[in-house]
Amino acid sequence: MKRIVFFLVVFLSVSELALAQTSGDLERIPLKILDAYCRVEQGQFQIKEVRISQTEYNYSYFYIVSNESSNYDNAYYYDAVNKSGRPLINQKCGLRPFRTGPNLEECVFVLKNYEKDMSEIGFGTEMVFAMGAPQIFCDSVISVFDEGFVYKQKNRYFYSTYRGAEEAKVTPIVWLEKKVFNVSENLSCLGENDKKRLSDGDVYYESEGINDILSQELLPHYYYLYRDDYMPYTVLVIDGDYIELFGVYSDENFRLKYSYNGKHWMAVGDDRFWVDGEMKSAEGYAITDFLINDNGEYIYKASKIGTENRGEVVVQNGQVIIRNAYVGYFQLNAEQKLKFHFLSRGQWLVYEDGVIDSDSRKKLLMVSYVDDMIENMTVRIIEEDLPRLSYVVGKKGVIINGIRLTESVPFQVVVDKVNNCFRWNAIETKPDGKIELVVYKYHYKK
């Protein structure tokens, strides 16, 4: 396949940073002004402080912008050392960020091609761009993770690790699609009894399956919920088996996932869940997300009913891993081991395969995950001998020692102990409607 070049070699000149405006201990540093038809979402503007000399600092930054006049997206990078900036994509496209950092090598996002003249990749096809490396184009990218992504190609689903220093490892997987039953269609995955049981308009889920090692046949997987007027409980019909759920469920309160290899499944309905047909209980808890790996190990996170937005519990194979934690990114890694982010003392930490990464706090200061942006979550940064800082995700204002500062939504809030300050960035709208990317510093006294 012909290698596609996405990046312009021509640098666009940008204005130097304006002089900082100060008000008491609060310093406001404007970085960039965008036209009023531009839009930058929270988390899609990340900065990195760069030392220019012994006394001079500047900021490199990366942002994704949506152009409301053209309906296309682009990404931009400003290099503080060379004092120059550039757009990163030279084609009509849409961008869906998964992870945003202060430079391209720290970012992971999905690019959707809207360029009609690029026949070799196809209009509307998608590609993951991960850590500076383009991945393969496909019909659609379904889900993105830290080490890889799930994509769809010609009605089949695959998991691929990122291609970078090493070649990507691609594996066909079981991934369910929601479908609506039509009695006139030829549905190969459903047996004759299933077709007789379902009516036009009924919902069912199916996956084309993956090759069976022994028979080399493509074995489909499917499930649907069934209950008639004479049945007290809903029945789950899955791959031809019938499981009574001892409750009344519908598509609104019942979810099911297969392992990638299709050998195991986990379903959740209210405070009950099923693993390969065995019913279990999470009494008093609402399961917010769940995973099952190729070995049949199950994991879920849940919040105590009536205490939403007050933290979650993470459970693996019946054992509690962590309690009362704000959990963001929650997935399996490339080795099918649990990996998740959780908030501690105002900063995110990483749990992976039984270990909390001691360096993760520093790593995550510079990047933003979409999954970690939990709306209305109160964040408190508590450091000994420092002022107390708090803010609410998605809401305006930073509160320091009980005093509210700024009228914009803060993001990337960190403690800068070298310069004795708190620092955060913000996206603000000027009176003329233009968009301004700014950095704030609150200088505290030690």
C-alpha positions in Angstrom: 0.0 0.0 0.0 1.3 3.4 -1.0 2.6 5.3 2.0 0.5 8.4 2.7 2.3 11.6 3.9 0.1 13.6 6.2 2.4 16.3 7.4 3.3 19.6 5.9 6.9 20.5 5.6 6.2 24.2 5.4 6.2 25.9 8.8 3.7 28.6 9.5 5.0 31.6 11.4 3.2 32.4 14.7 3.4 35.4 17.0 5.6 35.2 20.0 4.1 34.9 23.4 2.5 38.0 24.7 3.8 39.6 27.9 2.3 37.9 30.9 -0.6 39.8 32.6 -0.5 39.6 36.4 -3.0 40.2 39.1 -1.6 39.7 42.5 -0.4 36.1 42.8 -2.3 35.1 39.6 -0.4 35.2 36.3 -2.2 34.8 33.0 -0.1 33.9 29.9 -1.8 34.0 26.5 -0.4 31.5 24.0 -2.6 31.6 20.9 -5.7 33.4 19.5 -8.0 31.5 17.1 -10.8 32.7 14.9 -14.3 32.7 16.2 -15.3 29.8 13.9 -12.8 27.5 15.6 -13.5 25.2 18.5 -11.1 23.5 20.9 -12.5 21.1 23.4 -11.3 20.6 27.0 -8.4 18.2 27.1 -7.5 18.8 23.5 -5.1 21.5 24.3 -1.9 20.4 26.2 1.2 22.3 27.1 4.8 21.6 28.1 7.0 24.2 29.9 10.4 24.4 28.2 13.5 26.1 29.6 15.0 28.4 27.0 17.8 29.8 29.3 18.6 29.9 33.0 15.9 32.6 33.5 13.6 32.2 30.5 10.8 29.8 30.1 8.4 29.2 27.2 5.6 26.8 26.3 5.4 24.1 23.6 1.8 23.1 23.0 -0.4 20.9 20.9 -4.1 21.4 20.2 -6.9 19.9 18.0 -9.2 22.4 16.5 -12.6 21.9 14.8 -13.4 24.4 12.0 -17.1 25.1 12.2 -17.1 26.9 8.8 -15.6 23.9 6.9 -16.7 21.1 9.3 -13.2 19.6 9.2 -10.6 19.2 12.0 -6.9 19.7 12.2 -4.1 19.4 14.8 -1.4 22.0 15.4 1.9 22.1 17.2 4.0 25.0 18.5 7.7 24.4 19.2 8.9 26.7 22.0 12.6 26.3 21.2 12.3 27.2 17.5 9.5 29.6 18.1 7.5 28.2 15.2 4.3 26.4 14.7 2.7 24.1 12.1 -0.5 22.3 11.1 0.0 18.6 11.2 -2.5 17.3 8.7 -2.9 18.4 5.0 -6.1 16.7 4.1 -9.8 17.1 4.9 -10.6 14.9 7.9 -12.3 14.5 11.2 -10.3 13.8 14.4 -11.4 11.8 17.5 -8.8 12.0 20.3 -8.2 9.2 22.7 -5.1 10.7 24.3 -3.7 14.2 23.9 -0.3 15.3 24.9 1.9 18.4 24.3 3.4 16.9 21.1 2.4 14.4 18.4 4.5 11.6 19.9 2.4 11.7 23.0 -1.0 11.6 21.2 -3.3 8.9 20.0 -6.3 9.9 17.9 -8.6 8.5 15.1 -8.4 10.2 11.7 -11.5 9.9 9.4 -10.7 10.7 5.8 -13.0 13.1 4.0 -10.7 13.7 1.0 -12.5 12.4 -2.1 -9.4 12.5 -4.3 -7.4 10.0 -2.2 -8.9 6.9 -3.9 -6.1 4.7 -2.6 -7.5 5.0 1.0 -11.2 5.6 0.4 -13.6 8.3 1.4 -14.8 7.8 5.0 -12.2 5.3 6.0 -10.5 5.6 9.3 -7.0 5.3 10.8 -5.5 5.4 14.2 -2.5 7.8 14.6 -0.5 6.6 17.7 2.6 8.1 19.2 3.7 9.6 15.9 3.1 6.6 13.8 0.1 6.1 11.3 -1.6 2.7 11.6 -3.6 0.9 8.9 -6.7 2.4 7.2 -9.9 0.4 7.8 -13.6 0.7 7.4 -14.0 2.0 11.0 -12.1 2.2 14.3 -14.4 0.8 17.0 -12.4 1.3 20.2 -8.9 2.6 21.1 -6.7 1.4 24.0 -3.2 2.3 25.4 -1.5 -0.5 23.4 -3.8 -1.0 20.4 -7.3 -0.7 18.9 -10.3 -2.6 17.6 -11.3 -2.0 14.0 -13.8 -3.3 11.5 -12.9 -4.4 8.0 -15.5 -6.0 5.6 -17.9 -7.1 8.4 -15.1 -8.7 10.5 -13.4 -7.3 13.6 -9.8 -7.3 14.6 -7.6 -6.2 17.5 -4.3 -4.7 16.5 -1.3 -3.5 18.6 0.3 -0.2 17.5 2.7 -0.3 14.7 5.8 1.7 15.6 9.3 0.4 16.3 7.8 -3.1 15.8 5.3 -4.5 13.4 1.7 -4.6 14.6 0.2 -7.9 15.8 -3.3 -8.3 14.3 -5.8 -10.8 15.8 -9.4 -11.6 14.6 -11.8 -11.2 17.5 -15.4 -11.7 18.5 -17.2 -8.3 18.7 -21.0 -8.0 18.9 -23.1 -5.8 16.6 -26.6 -4.7 17.4 -29.2 -5.7 14.8 -32.9 -5.6 14.2 -34.6 -8.9 13.2 -36.4 -9.0 9.8 -38.2 -12.2 9.0 -37.6 -11.9 5.3 -33.8 -11.8 5.6 -31.5 -14.8 5.4 -29.8 -14.8 8.8 -27.2 -17.5 8.9 -26.2 -17.1 12.6 -29.7 -17.8 13.9 -31.2 -21.3 14.0 -34.7 -22.1 12.8 -36.1 -22.0 16.4 -34.6 -18.6 16.9 -36.2 -17.3 13.7 -39.6 -18.7 14.8 -39.3 -17.1 18.2 -38.3 -13.6 17.1 -40.7 -11.1 15.4 -40.0 -8.2 13.0 -38.3 -5.4 14.9 -36.9 -7.5 17.7 -33.3 -6.7 18.7 -30.5 -9.3 18.7 -26.7 -9.1 18.8 -24.3 -11.1 16.7 -20.6 -11.5 15.7 -19.3 -13.3 12.7 -16.9 -15.2 14.9 -13.4 -16.4 14.3 -11.9 -19.6 12.8 -12.3 -22.7 15.0 -8.9 -24.4 15.3 -10.3 -27.9 14.9 -13.0 -27.5 12.2 -11.5 -24.4 10.6 -15.1 -23.1 10.3 -16.2 -19.5 10.9 -18.3 -20.0 14.0 -20.8 -17.2 14.6 -21.9 -15.9 18.1 -25.2 -14.3 19.0 -27.6 -13.5 21.8 -31.0 -12.0 22.4 -33.5 -11.6 25.3 -36.8 -13.4 25.1 -40.0 -13.3 27.2 -43.5 -13.9 26.3 -46.8 -13.2 28.2 -46.7 -16.5 30.0 -43.1 -16.3 31.2 -42.3 -14.8 34.7 -38.7 -14.1 33.9 -36.6 -13.1 30.8 -34.5 -15.8 29.2 -31.1 -15.2 27.6 -30.7 -17.1 24.4 -26.9 -17.2 23.6 -25.3 -19.4 20.9 -28.3 -21.7 21.1 -28.3 -22.1 24.9 -31.1 -20.9 27.1 -30.4 -19.2 30.5 -33.2 -18.1 32.8 -32.2 -14.7 34.3 -34.7 -14.8 37.2 -35.6 -11.2 36.5 -37.2 -9.0 33.9 -34.6 -7.5 31.6 -34.5 -5.5 28.3 -31.8 -3.9 26.2 -31.9 -0.9 28.4 -30.8 -2.7 31.6 -28.8 -5.7 30.2 -25.3 -5.8 28.6 -23.2 -8.6 27.4 -19.6 -8.9 26.2 -17.6 -11.8 24.7 -13.9 -12.4 25.3 -11.8 -11.7 22.1 -11.5 -15.4 21.4 -15.3 -16.0 21.9 -14.8 -18.7 24.4 -16.1 -16.8 27.4 -18.8 -14.2 28.0 -20.0 -11.9 30.8 -23.3 -10.2 31.1 -24.6 -7.5 33.5 -28.2 -6.7 34.5 -28.9 -4.3 37.4 -26.9 -5.7 40.4 -26.6 -9.2 39.0 -24.0 -10.5 36.5 -23.3 -13.8 34.7 -20.0 -15.3 33.8 -20.2 -18.1 31.2 -23.8 -18.7 32.4 -23.1 -18.7 36.2 -25.1 -16.1 38.0 -23.4 -13.9 40.6 -24.4 -10.8 42.6 -23.1 -7.3 43.1 -25.8 -6.5 45.6 -26.1 -2.8 46.4 -23.8 -1.8 43.6 -24.4 -0.6 40.0 -21.8 -2.0 37.7 -20.6 0.8 35.4 -18.2 -1.2 33.2 -16.9 -4.7 32.9 -14.3 -6.8 31.1 -13.7 -10.5 30.4 -10.4 -11.9 29.0 -9.5 -14.9 26.9 -8.9 -17.0 30.1 -12.3 -16.3 31.4 -11.2 -13.9 34.2 -13.8 -11.2 34.8 -13.4 -7.7 36.1 -15.9 -4.9 36.8 -16.1 -1.5 38.4 -19.2 -0.4 40.3 -20.5 2.4 42.3 -22.6 1.9 45.5 -26.2 2.6 44.7 -27.2 6.1 45.9 -23.6 7.3 46.0 -22.9 8.1 42.4 -19.9 10.4 41.7 -18.4 9.4 45.1 -16.0 6.8 43.8 -16.1 3.2 42.6 -14.9 -0.2 43.6 -12.9 -2.4 41.2 -13.4 -6.2 41.5 -11.4 -8.9 39.7 -12.6 -12.6 40.0 -14.5 -11.7 43.2 -11.6 -10.0 44.9 -11.7 -6.2 45.6 -8.7 -4.4 44.1 -9.5 -0.8 45.1 -12.3 0.9 46.9 -13.8 4.5 46.8 -11.7 5.5 43.8 -12.5 7.7 40.9 -11.7 5.3 38.0 -11.2 6.7 34.5 -9.5 4.6 31.7 -10.5 1.0 32.3 -9.4 -1.7 29.8 -7.3 -4.8 29.2 -3.7 -4.3 28.0 -2.2 -6.1 25.0 -1.5 -9.1 27.3 -5.1 -9.3 28.4 -4.3 -7.9 31.9 -6.3 -5.3 33.7 -5.1 -1.7 33.4 -6.9 1.4 34.8 -6.4 5.0 35.9 -7.6 6.2 39.3 -7.4 9.6 41.0 -5.3 10.0 44.1 -4.7 13.4 45.9 -5.6 15.3 42.8 -3.5 13.4 40.3 -4.0 10.2 38.2 -2.2 7.0 38.9 -2.0 3.8 36.8 -2.8 0.3 38.0 -1.6 -2.5 35.7 -1.6 -6.2 36.3 -1.4 -5.9 40.1 1.1 -3.1 40.2 0.6 0.7 40.7 3.2 2.4 38.6 5.2 4.7 40.9 6.2 6.9 37.9 2.7 7.2 36.5 1.8 10.5 38.3 4.6 12.3 36.5 3.8 10.6 33.1 0.1 11.5 33.3 0.7 15.2 34.2 1.5 15.9 30.5 -1.3 13.9 28.8 -5.1 13.9 28.8 -7.3 10.8 28.3 -10.9 11.2 27.2 -11.8 8.4 29.6 -10.4 10.3 32.6 -12.6 13.3 32.1 -15.3 12.5 34.6 -17.8 15.4 34.4 -18.8 17.0 37.8 -16.0 15.2 39.6 -14.5 17.3 42.4 -10.7 17.3 42.3 -8.6 18.3 45.3 -4.8 18.7 45.2 -3.5 18.2 48.7 0.2 18.7 49.3 1.8 19.3 52.7 2.7 23.0 53.4 0.9 24.1 50.2 -2.4 26.0 49.7 -5.4 23.9 49.2 -6.6 23.8 45.6 -9.8 22.3 44.2 -11.9 22.4 41.0 -14.8 20.6 39.5 -14.2 18.8 36.1 -16.1 20.7 33.4 -17.1 23.7 35.5 -15.6 27.2 35.7 -13.2 28.3 38.3 -10.3 27.2 40.5 -10.6 27.5 44.2 -7.5 28.1 46.3 -7.8 28.5 50.0 -11.5 29.1 49.6 -11.1 31.9 47.1 -12.4 31.3 43.5 -10.0 32.4 40.8 -10.7 32.8 37.0 -14.0 32.4 35.1 -12.9 29.7 32.7 -12.9 25.9 32.9 -9.4 24.7 34.2 -7.6 21.8 32.7 -4.2 20.1 33.1 -3.9 21.4 36.7 -0.5 20.6 38.2 1.8 21.5 41.1 5.0 23.1 39.8 7.3 22.8 42.8 10.3 24.2 40.9 8.6 27.6 40.4 6.4 27.4 43.5 3.1 27.6 41.7 0.0 25.8 40.6 -0.4 25.8 36.9 -3.3 25.0 34.6 -4.5 25.8 31.1 -7.8 27.1 29.8 -9.7 27.8 26.6 -11.4 31.2 26.8 -13.7 33.2 24.5 -12.8 36.8 24.0 -15.5 39.6 23.7 -15.1 39.6 19.9 -15.9 35.8 19.8 -12.3 34.7 19.1 -10.9 31.8 21.0 -7.8 32.2 23.2 -5.5 29.4 24.5 -4.0 30.5 27.8 -1.9 29.3 30.8 -2.5 30.4 34.4 0.0 30.3 37.2 -0.8 30.9 40.8 2.4 31.7 42.7 2.2 30.7 46.3 4.6 31.7 49.1 6.5 29.1 51.0 
